[in-house]
Amino acid sequence: MISSTPTPLIPTLTLFISFALILFLFAPSLFPLSHHPSPPIPLSHELSDLSLFSRATKRAAAKSRLGTTNPNPKIAFLFLTNTDLYFSPLWELFFNNHSSLYNIYIHVDPTVQISAPTGVFHGRVIKNLHRTYRGTATLISAARRLLATAILDDSSNFYFALISQQCIPLHSFMFVYNALFRPNVDSASLDKISFIEILSNESIMWDRYNARGKHAMVPEVPFNKFRVGSQFFVLTRRHSLMVLRDRKLWRKFKIPCINVHSCYPEEHYFPTLLSMLDPKGCSSYTLTRVNWTDSVSGHPHTYYPPEVSAQLICNLRESNSSYSYLFARKFSPDCLDTLLDLSGKVIFKD
């Protein structure tokens, strides 16, 4: 008689199911999911940008050699958006009656549908638009395209202010203009200082520096030269041209990130580049007020209608520098009516 041993099928299945259940419940903490790198910038976009930047720098050089004077230096307002310009009625009041002293340029993510800009914003959307993604080098590219377009468009553009759709003005246009172009100062001495935040000792720096992988930034960007600052700045024409001429640092900052949760290249490229090229020509602070006290997922505090008041506007203007804050972000779209009500009473009453 041949004896047979029963197959331990049930205990085996039980063990397998238990193991699978443990993996399902605890794997995310035991084995963190790898993050997909941010998308690379297509070569065709790179080439069209390089062509645009080259034309802008050559045009600027030609104008400089001719010794062109600018009797009315202008501010170029560079709006970077992926939604409607919620606060365009407020900005309309800001720009009113000052058309000879400013220009407007708008970069819109081409994959989103927005209402056609009207009023002073009509026809101001720039060409050669490419898609933008938060926390990627595409935002650097978009800002550079705005700078290049503004330089090509008008040699009278001396200052270049990057603005988001969630930004508002904190003062009248002439207050802003006189803060940048001090009265009775000739154009030859205007292009002196850029207002860009440059910080070096923040706790986030090491993770941000290694977001593309260890050693990815060297030798062009050693860690001790790596800087962080607000995405929104006011650059001089001279510094804007430095940004457009750069190829060396751009090769590093355009590398897609591996750790997407520490990837904010738009907050590092401009302050790092300008602090390396001309630290004494930069203020190291921004003129755009942002509240980071209760940030969520990398976003600053958003102001909603119950918070908006005359006192808030006055508080947002206050700074530790000799300059008042000129702009502020970020505000929810439904703040518009309250802000319009405050425009004549507070915001534009300097």
Disulfide bonds with the S-S distance in Angstrom:
Cys257-Cys263 1.97
